[in-house]
Amino acid sequence: MTPTPMTTTPDVRRTIRATTATEAGAPRATGADPAVRIPAQAGPPGTRTGCTTPADTTPTGGDTAGAPAPHDPCAHGFLPERPPVRSMIGTWTRLDALAREVAVATDRATAVDIVARADRADELTALRQRVSRLSPRNAEAAAMRVAVIAVSCGWGALDPQAPAAREVANEAFLELWAAIAHRIDHDQFVALPTLALHNWAPERKPRRHIPIDQLARTEQLVPIVRWAPEGQPLSRLDRLMLAATRLEAHGIWLFRLADTLAGRAPDDSSTPTALRRLVRIQHALRAQLHSEAAELAAAPATDQQRAVLAALAEQGALEPPVLQAADAVLGIGGRRPGEGRRQHLRRHLPAQHRAWLSAMDRHCAPVRTLAHRGGPDAAVYREAQESLIALRRTYTALVQTAAAPTPGGPLPEAA
């Protein structure tokens, strides 16, 4: 018997892309929108790779000729479209040097003094005046370095534009922070997605161009801004951030399955097949985290790095985007009614990413009705939920290991 092909209907794909673009503030495309498939890539057997990518479609409407295409996580998940900027140029080299110096400060007071010294030298003001000239890619690179400085100084939970923040943090730095937030249209970027997904580079330059998710999966990665001094081993915080990057890269198949399940009826013959593949991918992601655990536990850590982790955890800024994507499909946010927990976690993501997750919330709602049914299909759905819960617990254990004052115990065995 020939299996039902695992493809999302063009109508559903167009609806998701149009909804995402509208919620993210992008104009809705008009005219033809042909379903163009990205080239197949190596991955888990049986995993669908035929997601549409707006970057490969040519809008025909006159108003959309120069409009940016809505983000399509099927292409590269929530990783940046190109490798992060490793070396900044011009005046911005000073921000790079400042972030590196602050990251290895022995404590928050020392980090704050370093920022104050940069302020007295008018370096922060000079950077603030040049924010509008940054390209989008370099603005993301600057945001990552600002995020490193903010969390190192204990300012991560501040609103840089709030009057009360000026009583706590350096005013010139707050102005730079607010200007960059305005430039990238994202005022909650001091969180794991920025610190991890924009703070890595391949150790060696690849010989040929390969997709960003494959690059992050197959190459040895090193942090751009290290939380450990040069010449010393990577710290636990370095390894945790790199683990989050690799988790996102391996999780690209989860994004593609989310696209497959969007708009599916719960009794569609392809739904349980997709859910079984989702279970396998989540088990593979859990095994990936286990493979990181031993080296992370053996890595050095300082009180300052543990303080950074504690601050991020306190503000709910340590949830990997790929886990939020799985939650959008399976609907197990781990929250009590009325808390708005899911939106609380998503506020640290860029607008287009939040819009895509909201679209998945709606379009995967029919599949989530399996939670209230019986039969084999419902059992597969519950297995997918349980595998996501196990994956989240494993990630939480990895964070706890990174934050522990002494090497923690082994993680639970991978299923």
QUIURCOR-V898834 format. One record per run of one state. SS is the DSSP state (2 for helix, 1 for strand, 0 for the rest). FROM is the first residue (numbers start at 1). TO is the last residue. If there is no record, write none. Layout:
BEGIN
ss=SS from=FROM to=TO
ss=SS from=FROM to=TO
END
This chain:
BEGIN
ss=0 from=1 to=9
ss=2 from=10 to=23
ss=0 from=24 to=36
ss=1 from=37 to=37
ss=0 from=38 to=51
ss=1 from=52 to=52
ss=0 from=53 to=53
ss=2 from=54 to=56
ss=0 from=57 to=61
ss=2 from=62 to=64
ss=0 from=65 to=72
ss=2 from=73 to=76
ss=0 from=77 to=89
ss=2 from=90 to=103
ss=0 from=104 to=107
ss=2 from=108 to=120
ss=0 from=121 to=122
ss=2 from=123 to=128
ss=0 from=129 to=130
ss=2 from=131 to=133
ss=0 from=134 to=135
ss=2 from=136 to=152
ss=0 from=153 to=162
ss=2 from=163 to=167
ss=0 from=168 to=170
ss=2 from=171 to=184
ss=0 from=185 to=191
ss=2 from=192 to=197
ss=0 from=198 to=200
ss=1 from=201 to=202
ss=0 from=203 to=211
ss=2 from=212 to=218
ss=0 from=219 to=220
ss=1 from=221 to=222
ss=0 from=223 to=235
ss=2 from=236 to=250
ss=0 from=251 to=251
ss=2 from=252 to=261
ss=0 from=262 to=268
ss=2 from=269 to=298
ss=0 from=299 to=302
ss=2 from=303 to=314
ss=0 from=315 to=320
ss=2 from=321 to=330
ss=0 from=331 to=340
ss=2 from=341 to=346
ss=0 from=347 to=350
ss=2 from=351 to=363
ss=0 from=364 to=364
ss=2 from=365 to=372
ss=0 from=373 to=375
ss=2 from=376 to=403
ss=0 from=404 to=415
END
